[in-house]
Amino acid sequence: MKKVETINAPIAVGPYSQALIAGEFVFCSGQIGIDPKTNELVEGIEKQTKRVMNNLKAVLKMANGGFENVVKTEIFLTDINDFTTVNEIYGSFFVNDPKPARQTVVVAKLPKNALIEISC
């Protein structure tokens, strides 16, 4: 296994890696809407979703990949009413077919009171 780390995504604040490469696969840890330049959570579901996707994009790039290589994603929301907004923004990052498999679940709470977390 090889650790993937980039300054263009928030650093891991616990006992985990931003991502790991295992064989030909990259496993990205969940990202929340923290701006890596300020280490602060951005406000609102739109900004958090865009930040999450850009954080994942940076990690994938460091692993020599991109969204076109993603097989599956997991989305965690604190409010199901944000589903349509998240879906629109998320979809704008996955422009190639086939789109990845996905699950979306609602959770009671996320780290730092984030509104969304996505892993892939």
The first five atom37 places (N, CA, C, CB, O) and aatype in JSON, in Angstrom:
{
  "aatype": [12, 11, 11, 19, 6, 16, 9, 2, 0, 14, 9, 0, 19, 7, 14, 18, 15, 5, 0, 10, 9, 0, 7, 6, 13, 19, 13, 4, 15, 7, 5, 9, 7, 9, 3, 14, 11, 16, 2, 6, 10, 19, 6, 7, 9, 6, 11, 5, 16, 11, 1, 19, 12, 2, 2, 10, 11, 0, 19, 10, 11, 12, 0, 2, 7, 7, 13, 6, 2, 19, 19, 11, 16, 6, 9, 13, 10, 16, 3, 9, 2, 3, 13, 16, 16, 19, 2, 6, 9, 18, 7, 15, 13, 13, 19, 2, 3, 14, 11, 14, 0, 1, 5, 16, 19, 19, 19, 0, 11, 10, 14, 11, 2, 0, 10, 9, 6, 9, 15, 4],
  "atom_mask": [
    [1, 1, 1, 1, 1],
    [1, 1, 1, 1, 1],
    [1, 1, 1, 1, 1],
    [1, 1, 1, 1, 1],
    [1, 1, 1, 1, 1],
    [1, 1, 1, 1, 1],
    [1, 1, 1, 1, 1],
    [1, 1, 1, 1, 1],
    [1, 1, 1, 1, 1],
    [1, 1, 1, 1, 1],
    [1, 1, 1, 1, 1],
    [1, 1, 1, 1, 1],
    [1, 1, 1, 1, 1],
    [1, 1, 1, 0, 1],
    [1, 1, 1, 1, 1],
    [1, 1, 1, 1, 1],
    [1, 1, 1, 1, 1],
    [1, 1, 1, 1, 1],
    [1, 1, 1, 1, 1],
    [1, 1, 1, 1, 1],
    [1, 1, 1, 1, 1],
    [1, 1, 1, 1, 1],
    [1, 1, 1, 0, 1],
    [1, 1, 1, 1, 1],
    [1, 1, 1, 1, 1],
    [1, 1, 1, 1, 1],
    [1, 1, 1, 1, 1],
    [1, 1, 1, 1, 1],
    [1, 1, 1, 1, 1],
    [1, 1, 1, 0, 1],
    [1, 1, 1, 1, 1],
    [1, 1, 1, 1, 1],
    [1, 1, 1, 0, 1],
    [1, 1, 1, 1, 1],
    [1, 1, 1, 1, 1],
    [1, 1, 1, 1, 1],
    [1, 1, 1, 1, 1],
    [1, 1, 1, 1, 1],
    [1, 1, 1, 1, 1],
    [1, 1, 1, 1, 1],
    [1, 1, 1, 1, 1],
    [1, 1, 1, 1, 1],
    [1, 1, 1, 1, 1],
    [1, 1, 1, 0, 1],
    [1, 1, 1, 1, 1],
    [1, 1, 1, 1, 1],
    [1, 1, 1, 1, 1],
    [1, 1, 1, 1, 1],
    [1, 1, 1, 1, 1],
    [1, 1, 1, 1, 1],
    [1, 1, 1, 1, 1],
    [1, 1, 1, 1, 1],
    [1, 1, 1, 1, 1],
    [1, 1, 1, 1, 1],
    [1, 1, 1, 1, 1],
    [1, 1, 1, 1, 1],
    [1, 1, 1, 1, 1],
    [1, 1, 1, 1, 1],
    [1, 1, 1, 1, 1],
    [1, 1, 1, 1, 1],
    [1, 1, 1, 1, 1],
    [1, 1, 1, 1, 1],
    [1, 1, 1, 1, 1],
    [1, 1, 1, 1, 1],
    [1, 1, 1, 0, 1],
    [1, 1, 1, 0, 1],
    [1, 1, 1, 1, 1],
    [1, 1, 1, 1, 1],
    [1, 1, 1, 1, 1],
    [1, 1, 1, 1, 1],
    [1, 1, 1, 1, 1],
    [1, 1, 1, 1, 1],
    [1, 1, 1, 1, 1],
    [1, 1, 1, 1, 1],
    [1, 1, 1, 1, 1],
    [1, 1, 1, 1, 1],
    [1, 1, 1, 1, 1],
    [1, 1, 1, 1, 1],
    [1, 1, 1, 1, 1],
    [1, 1, 1, 1, 1],
    [1, 1, 1, 1, 1],
    [1, 1, 1, 1, 1],
    [1, 1, 1, 1, 1],
    [1, 1, 1, 1, 1],
    [1, 1, 1, 1, 1],
    [1, 1, 1, 1, 1],
    [1, 1, 1, 1, 1],
    [1, 1, 1, 1, 1],
    [1, 1, 1, 1, 1],
    [1, 1, 1, 1, 1],
    [1, 1, 1, 0, 1],
    [1, 1, 1, 1, 1],
    [1, 1, 1, 1, 1],
    [1, 1, 1, 1, 1],
    [1, 1, 1, 1, 1],
    [1, 1, 1, 1, 1],
    [1, 1, 1, 1, 1],
    [1, 1, 1, 1, 1],
    [1, 1, 1, 1, 1],
    [1, 1, 1, 1, 1],
    [1, 1, 1, 1, 1],
    [1, 1, 1, 1, 1],
    [1, 1, 1, 1, 1],
    [1, 1, 1, 1, 1],
    [1, 1, 1, 1, 1],
    [1, 1, 1, 1, 1],
    [1, 1, 1, 1, 1],
    [1, 1, 1, 1, 1],
    [1, 1, 1, 1, 1],
    [1, 1, 1, 1, 1],
    [1, 1, 1, 1, 1],
    [1, 1, 1, 1, 1],
    [1, 1, 1, 1, 1],
    [1, 1, 1, 1, 1],
    [1, 1, 1, 1, 1],
    [1, 1, 1, 1, 1],
    [1, 1, 1, 1, 1],
    [1, 1, 1, 1, 1],
    [1, 1, 1, 1, 1],
    [1, 1, 1, 1, 1]
  ],
  "atom_positions": [
    [[0.84, -1.19, 0.0], [0.0, 0.0, 0.0], [0.88, 1.24, 0.0], [-0.96, 0.0, 1.22], [2.01, 1.24, 0.49]],
    [[0.31, 2.29, -0.57], [1.02, 3.57, -0.62], [0.08, 4.66, -0.14], [1.54, 3.87, -2.07], [-1.08, 4.72, -0.55]],
    [[0.57, 5.52, 0.73], [-0.2, 6.63, 1.26], [-0.26, 7.77, 0.25], [0.4, 7.12, 2.59], [0.73, 8.08, -0.4]],
    [[-1.43, 8.39, 0.13], [-1.62, 9.55, -0.75], [-1.86, 10.76, 0.16], [-2.82, 9.33, -1.76], [-2.7, 10.73, 1.05]],
    [[-1.1, 11.82, -0.11], [-1.24, 13.01, 0.71], [-1.01, 14.25, -0.15], [-0.25, 12.98, 1.9], [-0.07, 14.29, -0.94]],
    [[-1.87, 15.24, -0.01], [-1.73, 16.5, -0.74], [-2.07, 17.67, 0.17], [-2.63, 16.5, -2.01], [-2.93, 17.55, 1.05]],
    [[-1.41, 18.79, -0.04], [-1.73, 20.0, 0.72], [-2.97, 20.69, 0.15], [-0.53, 20.97, 0.7], [-3.48, 21.65, 0.73]],
    [[-3.46, 20.2, -0.99], [-4.63, 20.8, -1.63], [-5.95, 20.23, -1.14], [-4.54, 20.62, -3.12], [-7.01, 20.51, -1.7]],
    [[-5.88, 19.42, -0.09], [-7.05, 18.9, 0.6], [-6.71, 18.95, 2.1], [-7.43, 17.41, 0.12], [-5.53, 18.95, 2.46]],
    [[-7.72, 18.99, 2.95], [-7.43, 19.06, 4.39], [-6.59, 17.87, 4.84], [-8.74, 19.1, 5.19], [-6.8, 16.73, 4.41]],
    [[-5.63, 18.16, 5.72], [-4.81, 17.07, 6.24], [-5.65, 16.2, 7.16], [-3.57, 17.63, 6.99], [-6.61, 16.66, 7.78]],
    [[-5.28, 14.94, 7.24], [-5.98, 14.02, 8.13], [-5.74, 14.46, 9.57], [-5.51, 12.54, 7.9], [-4.6, 14.68, 9.98]],
    [[-6.81, 14.57, 10.33], [-6.68, 15.04, 11.72], [-6.82, 13.89, 12.72], [-7.73, 16.1, 12.01], [-6.86, 14.11, 13.93]],
    [[-6.89, 12.68, 12.21], [-7.01, 11.51, 13.07], [-6.14, 10.4, 12.54], [0.0, 0.0, 0.0], [-5.28, 10.62, 11.69]],
    [[-6.37, 9.2, 13.03], [-5.56, 8.06, 12.6], [-6.06, 7.47, 11.28], [-5.57, 6.98, 13.67], [-6.5, 6.32, 11.23]],
    [[-5.98, 8.25, 10.22], [-6.36, 7.82, 8.89], [-5.57, 8.6, 7.86], [-7.88, 7.99, 8.66], [-4.93, 9.6, 8.19]],
    [[-5.6, 8.16, 6.62], [-4.91, 8.82, 5.52], [-5.94, 9.48, 4.61], [-4.05, 7.8, 4.71], [-7.1, 9.09, 4.59]],
    [[-5.5, 10.49, 3.86], [-6.4, 11.1, 2.86], [-6.85, 10.03, 1.88], [-5.7, 12.27, 2.12], [-8.01, 9.99, 1.47]],
    [[-5.92, 9.17, 1.5], [-6.23, 8.06, 0.6], [-5.09, 7.05, 0.66], [-6.45, 8.56, -0.87], [-3.98, 7.36, 1.1]],
    [[-5.4, 5.85, 0.21], [-4.4, 4.81, 0.07], [-4.52, 4.19, -1.31], [-4.55, 3.72, 1.17], [-5.62, 4.02, -1.84]],
    [[-3.38, 3.87, -1.89], [-3.36, 3.13, -3.15], [-3.06, 1.68, -2.78], [-2.29, 3.72, -4.16], [-2.06, 1.39, -2.12]],
    [[-3.93, 0.79, -3.22], [-3.75, -0.64, -3.01], [-3.87, -1.32, -4.36], [-4.8, -1.21, -1.98], [-4.97, -1.44, -4.91]],
    [[-2.77, -1.76, -4.89], [-2.77, -2.32, -6.25], [-3.11, -1.21, -7.24], [0.0, 0.0, 0.0], [-2.45, -0.18, -7.28]],
    [[-4.16, -1.44, -8.03], [-4.59, -0.43, -9.0], [-5.76, 0.39, -8.5], [-4.96, -1.1, -10.3], [-6.35, 1.16, -9.26]],
    [[-6.1, 0.24, -7.23], [-7.26, 0.95, -6.67], [-6.82, 2.04, -5.71], [-8.18, -0.03, -5.95], [-5.82, 1.9, -5.01]],
    [[-7.59, 3.13, -5.68], [-7.38, 4.22, -4.74], [-8.62, 4.3, -3.86], [-7.12, 5.59, -5.49], [-9.75, 4.35, -4.35]],
    [[-8.41, 4.31, -2.57], [-9.49, 4.42, -1.6], [-9.36, 5.76, -0.89], [-9.47, 3.23, -0.58], [-8.44, 5.96, -0.1]],
    [[-10.3, 6.68, -1.17], [-10.27, 8.02, -0.58], [-11.11, 8.06, 0.68], [-10.76, 9.07, -1.59], [-12.26, 7.6, 0.7]],
    [[-10.55, 8.61, 1.73], [-11.3, 8.83, 2.96], [-12.38, 9.87, 2.71], [-10.38, 9.27, 4.11], [-12.31, 10.64, 1.75]],
    [[-13.37, 9.89, 3.58], [-14.43, 10.88, 3.47], [-13.89, 12.28, 3.62], [0.0, 0.0, 0.0], [-13.0, 12.54, 4.44]],
    [[-14.44, 13.19, 2.83], [-14.07, 14.6, 2.9], [-15.28, 15.4, 3.34], [-13.52, 15.1, 1.53], [-16.41, 15.14, 2.91]],
    [[-15.03, 16.38, 4.19], [-16.06, 17.37, 4.52], [-15.61, 18.7, 3.94], [-16.3, 17.47, 6.08], [-14.51, 18.79, 3.39]],
    [[-16.43, 19.71, 4.05], [-16.18, 20.98, 3.37], [-15.18, 21.9, 4.04], [0.0, 0.0, 0.0], [-15.45, 23.09, 4.22]],
    [[-14.04, 21.36, 4.41], [-12.98, 22.18, 5.0], [-12.1, 22.73, 3.89], [-12.13, 21.35, 6.02], [-11.64, 21.99, 3.02]],
    [[-11.88, 24.03, 3.93], [-10.97, 24.68, 2.99], [-9.54, 24.39, 3.46], [-11.24, 26.23, 2.89], [-9.18, 24.76, 4.58]],
    [[-8.73, 23.74, 2.63], [-7.37, 23.38, 3.07], [-6.47, 24.59, 3.32], [-6.73, 22.49, 2.05], [-5.47, 24.47, 4.02]],
    [[-6.81, 25.73, 2.76], [-5.99, 26.93, 2.97], [-6.24, 27.57, 4.33], [-6.26, 27.96, 1.86], [-5.33, 28.12, 4.94]],
    [[-7.5, 27.49, 4.8], [-7.85, 28.13, 6.07], [-8.08, 27.12, 7.19], [-9.08, 28.98, 5.89], [-8.11, 27.49, 8.36]],
    [[-8.24, 25.86, 6.83], [-8.59, 24.79, 7.76], [-9.94, 25.04, 8.45], [-7.5, 24.63, 8.81], [-10.19, 24.55, 9.55]],
    [[-10.8, 25.81, 7.79], [-12.12, 26.13, 8.32], [-13.2, 25.5, 7.43], [-12.32, 27.66, 8.42], [-13.03, 25.37, 6.22]],
    [[-14.3, 25.12, 8.07], [-15.45, 24.59, 7.35], [-16.16, 25.74, 6.64], [-16.43, 23.84, 8.31], [-16.49, 26.75, 7.28]],
    [[-16.39, 25.61, 5.34], [-17.13, 26.65, 4.61], [-18.6, 26.54, 4.99], [-16.93, 26.51, 3.05], [-19.04, 25.51, 5.5]],
    [[-19.36, 27.6, 4.74], [-20.76, 27.65, 5.17], [-21.73, 27.31, 4.05], [-21.09, 29.01, 5.73], [-21.52, 27.67, 2.89]],
    [[-22.79, 26.6, 4.41], [-23.87, 26.31, 3.48], [-23.65, 25.04, 2.68], [0.0, 0.0, 0.0], [-22.51, 24.65, 2.42]],
    [[-24.74, 24.41, 2.32], [-24.65, 23.12, 1.61], [-24.01, 23.25, 0.24], [-26.03, 22.52, 1.47], [-23.27, 22.36, -0.17]],
    [[-24.28, 24.34, -0.49], [-23.69, 24.5, -1.82], [-22.18, 24.61, -1.72], [-24.27, 25.73, -2.53], [-21.45, 23.91, -2.43]],
    [[-21.69, 25.49, -0.85], [-20.25, 25.69, -0.72], [-19.57, 24.45, -0.16], [-19.96, 26.9, 0.18], [-18.48, 24.1, -0.59]],
    [[-20.21, 23.79, 0.8], [-19.61, 22.59, 1.37], [-19.52, 21.49, 0.33], [-20.41, 22.11, 2.58], [-18.51, 20.79, 0.26]],
    [[-20.55, 21.32, -0.48], [-20.53, 20.27, -1.5], [-19.44, 20.54, -2.53], [-21.9, 20.17, -2.2], [-18.69, 19.63, -2.9]],
    [[-19.33, 21.77, -2.99], [-18.26, 22.12, -3.95], [-16.88, 21.91, -3.33], [-18.41, 23.58, -4.42], [-15.98, 21.41, -4.0]],
    [[-16.73, 22.3, -2.08], [-15.44, 22.14, -1.4], [-15.08, 20.66, -1.25], [-15.47, 22.82, -0.02], [-13.95, 20.26, -1.5]],
    [[-16.07, 19.86, -0.85], [-15.85, 18.41, -0.72], [-15.38, 17.83, -2.05], [-17.14, 17.69, -0.25], [-14.4, 17.09, -2.11]],
    [[-16.08, 18.17, -3.12], [-15.73, 17.62, -4.43], [-14.34, 18.09, -4.87], [-16.78, 18.02, -5.48], [-13.59, 17.32, -5.46]],
    [[-14.0, 19.34, -4.6], [-12.66, 19.83, -4.95], [-11.59, 19.19, -4.08], [-12.61, 21.36, -4.81], [-10.47, 18.96, -4.55]],
    [[-11.9, 18.91, -2.82], [-10.95, 18.19, -1.97], [-10.7, 16.8, -2.52], [-11.47, 18.1, -0.52], [-9.55, 16.36, -2.62]],
    [[-11.78, 16.09, -2.88], [-11.62, 14.75, -3.47], [-10.85, 14.82, -4.79], [-13.0, 14.11, -3.71], [-10.0, 13.97, -5.06]],
    [[-11.15, 15.82, -5.58], [-10.45, 16.0, -6.86], [-8.94, 16.13, -6.64], [-10.99, 17.24, -7.61], [-8.14, 15.54, -7.38]],
    [[-8.55, 16.89, -5.62], [-7.13, 17.09, -5.31], [-6.47, 15.78, -4.86], [-6.97, 18.16, -4.23], [-5.35, 15.49, -5.25]],
    [[-7.17, 15.02, -4.04], [-6.63, 13.74, -3.58], [-6.49, 12.77, -4.75], [-7.53, 13.13, -2.47], [-5.47, 12.1, -4.91]],
    [[-7.52, 12.69, -5.57], [-7.47, 11.8, -6.74], [-6.35, 12.2, -7.69], [-8.81, 11.82, -7.49], [-5.66, 11.34, -8.24]],
    [[-6.16, 13.51, -7.88], [-5.09, 13.99, -8.76], [-3.72, 13.57, -8.22], [-5.16, 15.52, -8.89], [-2.85, 13.16, -8.98]],
    [[-3.55, 13.67, -6.91], [-2.28, 13.28, -6.31], [-2.03, 11.78, -6.5], [-2.26, 13.63, -4.81], [-0.88, 11.33, -6.54]],
    [[-3.1, 11.01, -6.63], [-3.0, 9.56, -6.87], [-2.98, 9.24, -8.36], [-4.17, 8.83, -6.19], [-3.13, 8.09, -8.75]],
    [[-2.78, 10.28, -9.2], [-2.75, 10.13, -10.66], [-4.08, 9.64, -11.23], [-1.65, 9.16, -11.06], [-4.1, 8.87, -12.19]],
    [[-5.18, 10.08, -10.63], [-6.51, 9.72, -11.11], [-7.4, 10.94, -11.21], [0.0, 0.0, 0.0], [-6.94, 12.08, -11.1]],
    [[-8.66, 10.69, -11.42], [-9.64, 11.75, -11.51], [-11.02, 11.17, -11.36], [0.0, 0.0, 0.0], [-11.17, 9.96, -11.17]],
    [[-12.03, 12.01, -11.45], [-13.4, 11.55, -11.29], [-13.81, 10.51, -12.33], [-14.35, 12.72, -11.34], [-14.7, 9.71, -12.09]],
    [[-13.15, 10.53, -13.49], [-13.47, 9.55, -14.53], [-13.07, 8.13, -14.12], [-12.77, 9.93, -15.84], [-13.5, 7.16, -14.74]],
    [[-12.24, 8.02, -13.07], [-11.79, 6.71, -12.59], [-12.57, 6.2, -11.38], [-10.33, 6.79, -12.25], [-12.33, 5.08, -10.93]],
    [[-13.48, 7.0, -10.87], [-14.2, 6.62, -9.64], [-15.24, 5.55, -9.93], [-14.88, 7.86, -9.01], [-16.03, 5.67, -10.87]],
    [[-15.23, 4.51, -9.13], [-16.14, 3.38, -9.29], [-17.37, 3.53, -8.39], [-15.41, 2.06, -8.97], [-18.48, 3.2, -8.8]],
    [[-17.17, 4.03, -7.17], [-18.28, 4.14, -6.22], [-18.06, 5.3, -5.28], [-18.46, 2.84, -5.42], [-16.92, 5.59, -4.89]],
    [[-19.14, 5.96, -4.91], [-19.08, 7.02, -3.91], [-20.09, 6.75, -2.81], [-19.34, 8.4, -4.55], [-21.07, 6.03, -3.0]],
    [[-19.83, 7.34, -1.67], [-20.75, 7.3, -0.54], [-20.98, 8.74, -0.1], [-20.2, 6.42, 0.64], [-20.02, 9.47, 0.18]],
    [[-22.24, 9.15, -0.03], [-22.59, 10.5, 0.39], [-23.35, 10.41, 1.71], [-23.45, 11.23, -0.69], [-24.28, 9.61, 1.85]],
    [[-22.93, 11.22, 2.66], [-23.59, 11.3, 3.96], [-24.11, 12.73, 4.13], [-22.62, 10.9, 5.12], [-23.34, 13.68, 4.07]],
    [[-25.41, 12.86, 4.35], [-26.06, 14.16, 4.52], [-26.69, 14.24, 5.9], [-27.13, 14.39, 3.42], [-27.13, 13.23, 6.45]],
    [[-26.73, 15.44, 6.45], [-27.45, 15.62, 7.71], [-28.89, 16.04, 7.48], [-26.73, 16.66, 8.58], [-29.69, 16.05, 8.42]],
    [[-29.24, 16.39, 6.23], [-30.61, 16.81, 5.91], [-30.97, 16.31, 4.52], [-30.75, 18.36, 6.0], [-30.37, 16.72, 3.53]],
    [[-31.95, 15.42, 4.44], [-32.37, 14.86, 3.14], [-32.92, 15.94, 2.22], [-33.43, 13.77, 3.35], [-32.95, 15.74, 1.0]],
    [[-33.35, 17.06, 2.75], [-33.85, 18.16, 1.92], [-32.74, 18.77, 1.07], [-34.48, 19.23, 2.78], [-33.03, 19.52, 0.13]],
    [[-31.48, 18.47, 1.38], [-30.36, 18.97, 0.59], [-30.03, 18.06, -0.61], [-29.13, 19.1, 1.47], [-29.15, 18.37, -1.4]],
    [[-30.75, 16.94, -0.73], [-30.44, 15.93, -1.75], [-30.4, 16.51, -3.15], [-31.45, 14.81, -1.69], [-29.45, 16.26, -3.89]],
    [[-31.4, 17.27, -3.54], [-31.46, 17.81, -4.91], [-30.3, 18.76, -5.19], [-32.79, 18.54, -5.15], [-29.69, 18.69, -6.26]],
    [[-30.0, 19.63, -4.25], [-28.89, 20.58, -4.41], [-27.57, 19.83, -4.54], [-28.83, 21.56, -3.22], [-26.77, 20.12, -5.43]],
    [[-27.36, 18.88, -3.66], [-26.12, 18.09, -3.68], [-26.02, 17.31, -4.99], [-26.07, 17.11, -2.47], [-24.96, 17.27, -5.61]],
    [[-27.11, 16.72, -5.41], [-27.13, 15.93, -6.64], [-26.7, 16.76, -7.85], [-28.52, 15.35, -6.88], [-25.94, 16.29, -8.7]],
    [[-27.19, 17.99, -7.92], [-26.83, 18.89, -9.03], [-25.34, 19.18, -9.04], [-27.62, 20.2, -8.93], [-24.68, 19.05, -10.08]],
    [[-24.81, 19.58, -7.89], [-23.39, 19.94, -7.8], [-22.53, 18.7, -8.03], [-23.08, 20.57, -6.42], [-21.57, 18.75, -8.81]],
    [[-22.85, 17.62, -7.37], [-22.13, 16.35, -7.51], [-22.09, 15.94, -8.99], [-22.79, 15.23, -6.65], [-21.03, 15.58, -9.51]],
    [[-23.23, 16.0, -9.66], [-23.32, 15.61, -11.06], [-22.45, 16.45, -11.98], [0.0, 0.0, 0.0], [-22.0, 15.96, -13.02]],
    [[-22.21, 17.7, -11.62], [-21.38, 18.57, -12.46], [-19.91, 18.15, -12.44], [-21.51, 20.02, -12.0], [-19.14, 18.56, -13.32]],
    [[-19.5, 17.35, -11.47], [-18.12, 16.87, -11.4], [-17.95, 15.53, -12.12], [-17.7, 16.72, -9.95], [-16.84, 15.17, -12.49]],
    [[-19.04, 14.81, -12.31], [-18.99, 13.51, -12.99], [-19.6, 13.67, -14.39], [-19.75, 12.42, -12.18], [-20.77, 13.36, -14.61]],
    [[-18.79, 14.15, -15.32], [-19.28, 14.45, -16.66], [-19.16, 13.25, -17.61], [-18.53, 15.62, -17.24], [-19.85, 13.2, -18.63]],
    [[-18.3, 12.3, -17.29], [-18.09, 11.14, -18.16], [-19.01, 9.99, -17.77], [-16.63, 10.69, -18.11], [-19.4, 9.87, -16.61]],
    [[-19.35, 9.16, -18.75], [-20.08, 7.93, -18.48], [-19.09, 6.78, -18.52], [-21.24, 7.71, -19.51], [-18.1, 6.86, -19.26]],
    [[-19.3, 5.75, -17.77], [-20.43, 5.58, -16.87], [-20.22, 6.35, -15.56], [-20.66, 4.11, -16.58], [-19.08, 6.52, -15.11]],
    [[-21.3, 6.8, -14.97], [-21.25, 7.45, -13.67], [-20.95, 6.38, -12.62], [-22.59, 8.21, -13.34], [-21.28, 5.21, -12.82]],
    [[-20.32, 6.76, -11.5], [-20.02, 5.76, -10.48], [-21.28, 5.26, -9.78], [-19.05, 6.34, -9.45], [-22.3, 5.94, -9.75]],
    [[-21.18, 4.06, -9.22], [-22.24, 3.58, -8.33], [-22.22, 4.51, -7.11], [-22.03, 2.04, -7.91], [-21.21, 5.14, -6.81]],
    [[-23.38, 4.58, -6.4], [-23.44, 5.55, -5.3], [-24.46, 5.13, -4.28], [-23.75, 6.94, -5.82], [-25.46, 4.48, -4.59]],
    [[-24.21, 5.52, -3.06], [-25.22, 5.43, -2.01], [-25.27, 6.78, -1.32], [-24.92, 4.27, -0.99], [-24.25, 7.45, -1.18]],
    [[-26.45, 7.17, -0.89], [-26.64, 8.41, -0.14], [-27.44, 8.06, 1.1], [-27.35, 9.51, -1.0], [-28.51, 7.46, 1.02]],
    [[-26.92, 8.45, 2.25], [-27.61, 8.18, 3.5], [-27.68, 9.46, 4.33], [-26.91, 7.05, 4.29], [-26.83, 10.34, 4.22]],
    [[-28.7, 9.53, 5.16], [-28.85, 10.64, 6.09], [-28.32, 10.18, 7.45], [-30.35, 11.11, 6.19], [-28.63, 9.08, 7.91]],
    [[-27.53, 11.03, 8.07], [-26.94, 10.74, 9.37], [-27.32, 11.84, 10.36], [-25.4, 10.6, 9.25], [-27.69, 12.94, 9.96]],
    [[-27.21, 11.53, 11.62], [-27.58, 12.49, 12.66], [-26.58, 13.65, 12.75], [-27.68, 11.8, 14.0], [-26.98, 14.79, 12.96]],
    [[-25.3, 13.34, 12.59], [-24.28, 14.38, 12.76], [-23.0, 13.96, 12.06], [-24.02, 14.65, 14.26], [-22.7, 12.77, 11.95]],
    [[-22.25, 14.96, 11.6], [-20.95, 14.72, 10.95], [-19.88, 15.5, 11.71], [-20.99, 15.13, 9.45], [-20.19, 16.42, 12.46]],
    [[-18.6, 15.13, 11.52], [-17.53, 15.87, 12.19], [-17.6, 17.37, 11.91], [-16.17, 15.32, 11.75], [-17.93, 17.8, 10.81]],
    [[-17.28, 18.15, 12.93], [-17.25, 19.62, 12.84], [-18.6, 20.2, 12.45], [-16.2, 20.06, 11.83], [-18.67, 21.34, 11.99]],
    [[-19.68, 19.43, 12.65], [-21.03, 19.85, 12.29], [-21.18, 20.12, 10.79], [-21.4, 21.08, 13.07], [-21.99, 20.96, 10.38]],
    [[-20.41, 19.41, 9.99], [-20.54, 19.52, 8.54], [-21.92, 19.07, 8.1], [-19.45, 18.69, 7.82], [-22.59, 18.31, 8.8]],
    [[-22.34, 19.55, 6.94], [-23.64, 19.2, 6.38], [-23.55, 18.0, 5.44], [-24.22, 20.38, 5.64], [-24.55, 17.35, 5.16]],
    [[-22.32, 17.72, 4.96], [-22.12, 16.66, 3.96], [-20.73, 16.07, 4.12], [-22.33, 17.2, 2.52], [-19.79, 16.76, 4.51]],
    [[-20.62, 14.79, 3.8], [-19.33, 14.11, 3.7], [-19.45, 13.14, 2.53], [-18.95, 13.36, 5.05], [-20.46, 12.47, 2.36]],
    [[-18.39, 13.08, 1.72], [-18.36, 12.17, 0.58], [-17.03, 11.42, 0.58], [-18.57, 12.93, -0.76], [-15.97, 12.01, 0.79]],
    [[-17.12, 10.11, 0.33], [-15.91, 9.31, 0.13], [-16.04, 8.59, -1.21], [-15.7, 8.29, 1.31], [-17.13, 8.49, -1.77]],
    [[-14.9, 8.08, -1.7], [-14.95, 7.33, -2.97], [-13.82, 6.33, -3.01], [-14.86, 8.29, -4.19], [-13.67, 5.6, -3.99]]
  ]
}
